[in-house]
Structures are given as structure tokens and as C-alpha cells.
Amino acid sequence: MQWEVLVTVPLDFLGLITAEYDPTRNLGILVGETWEDRMECRQWGAHFTHVSGIHGQSDYGAQSVALSGGYENDEDHGDWFLYT
């Protein structure tokens, strides 16, 4: 499968990824969506960094946090999580 960008948002984008940014499905990113891996997250504009779990800027906060189950003490409770 060829890699392609499916959603177009700026790298420093903060906020909901709505249908206007999603020419592929015209839905945007929906709460609770999951992806197979971080590269797929990147394609959909949900998490641009393919290695680090936090994508953000210290002056503005995090645009996204990716939980991958890689840390023993992480807790995912569905509507909240503890990221260690």
C-alpha cells in the first residue's frame, strides 16, 4: 500500500479535526477512533510524530498523545488515561 496523507492540517494545529480537513471520508477524526500504528495516525493527521508518544509544544500543550501499551504503568480507562 502506498503511503498517502488522508487529512490535511498544519503541523502546529490544535483543535478538532473536522470534516473540512478530511477530503477522503468527509467525517474528520471521530472521538474513539483507533489506528493500526502511528504511521496510520500520521496519515489521518491525528498524531504526526512516528516515534514519540507526545506531540506538542511547551508553549501551547500537546496536540496529541499516542498510547501504545508500551509502558507497564500506563493506564487506559477509556475516557481518561495515565501516561507514564
Secondary structure, DSSP 8 states (H G I E B T S, - for coil): ------S---TT--S---GGG-TTTSS---TT---SSHHHHHHTTS---SS-SEEEETTTEEEEE---S-STT-EE-SS-EE--
